[in-house]
């Protein structure tokens, strides 16, 4: 397997893990906070990587229905 292919597979695995675990954490927070159907939830993700200057921030809103 080429290095680039290995990198891409590892990246996709990490991003899938981020998506799945983040969705569960948000669902739990909404349920525990009794927020279902109550407007929008402002969310933020900050991505860093040890040994680099990476600091990538994504802001968003989730419609709670």
N, C-alpha and C positions, 0 to 999 in steps of 0.2 A: 504494500500500500504506500502510495506516495505521501510525502510529508504534508502537502497541501490538502490532500483528501483526508488524511488523519485529522488535521486541524479543523477542516470543515465539519467532519462528523462529531468531533469533540465539542465544537461551538454549538451545533444544532442540539446535541444532548443537553448541554448546559442551559440553553435558552428554553428548551422544552421543560426542564426542571423548574426554571424560574417562573414560567407561565403557569404551570400546574400548581406549584406551591403558593404562588401569589394569589391565584384565584381562590384557593381554599382559605387562605388567611383573610382575604377581603370578605368572603362569604361569612366566615365565622364572626368577624368584627361587626358586620351589618346585622347578623342575627342576634349576637350578644347585646348590641346597642339598641335593639328594637327599631332599627332604621328602615325596615322594609317599607317601600311606598312613600318615603319621606324626602322627596326632592332629589338632590344630587349630592354625591360624595366626592369631595376633592381629594385626589390622590397624587402621590409623587413617588418616583423611583429614582434612587441615586445609585449609579453603578461606578464602582472603583475597582482597581486591580493592583494588588501589591506589587511594588517595585516599578510602578509606572506613574505618570502624571495624570492618568485617566480619571476624570470625574465627569460623568455623563448624567444629566438630569432630565427626566421625562415627567412633565406635569400633565394631569388630565382630570376628567370628571367622569363619574359613573352614574348613570341615571338609575335611581332606585325604584322607578316604576310609579 
